[in-house]
């Protein structure tokens, strides 16, 4: 896991190390007080901390303090899906140890998971990775995503992890509602157009799988030396849904400049040792037994719409003073551009 941490805390994010140690001692194997707590620089939605103890290091992930939008920041769901996937080794995830909903401990619900050591890379062009390893890293990324989509969610005990079917209709309604709930951030003309267009253009056919919901390279941990994914992080948006929504979101760097998240528009993929979008989609099709993907542009447009809605919500937290990430203002400032980019995919 990326060790970019900080010891000073924004309002409401400090943790009483002694109180936390007293609660966790005896509940988490290998966690031996005293504890040292440092917050990771990431964790925009759910603040995330490195916990160093006398014997082992762990990660604590919590809900943020303050008023929350209904169904957002569901760390209990993250804990559940990580537990299920970890038991079956269906997808590489950190081991989880404990979920606590007692707000007397640190002020909000949280869970404890293993610290996974490796490379956490923000730039989708993988500049920190040797040129000859980058295609292999991309193949590992798409293989893990294909494996997630092929996992038997019922056998994993996740048959009720979401509402199977009509995923796009429900998601469009959900993000439209969340966009409207953040009325204090102002209206976005392109979002209004997308809200009208998307429901009438959902591709026919339906599929159900576990979807991660935020599958991008900076939510992955790569092996310290080898070109493979060793852990998938940040499962807050996971549910039962349509696998091509996950794929569309994962493809966003190919279609966009850097707008809050890394974009690769205009990149010379051969020179950077990366697969083109067409190659990457072909790998996914091969791994999942598909011949091709119809209406790929819809899935990308939907993903950009959802991203704009998420950034719109972050803009609301910035205005209300409850944001927890130093990058929040950057995300808040590109809502209109992301929504307009969504329209260009289908116009």
Order of alpha helices (4+ residues) and beta strands (2+ residues): beta-alpha-beta-beta-beta-alpha-beta-alpha-beta-alpha-alpha-alpha-beta-beta-beta-beta-alpha-alpha-alpha-alpha-alpha-alpha
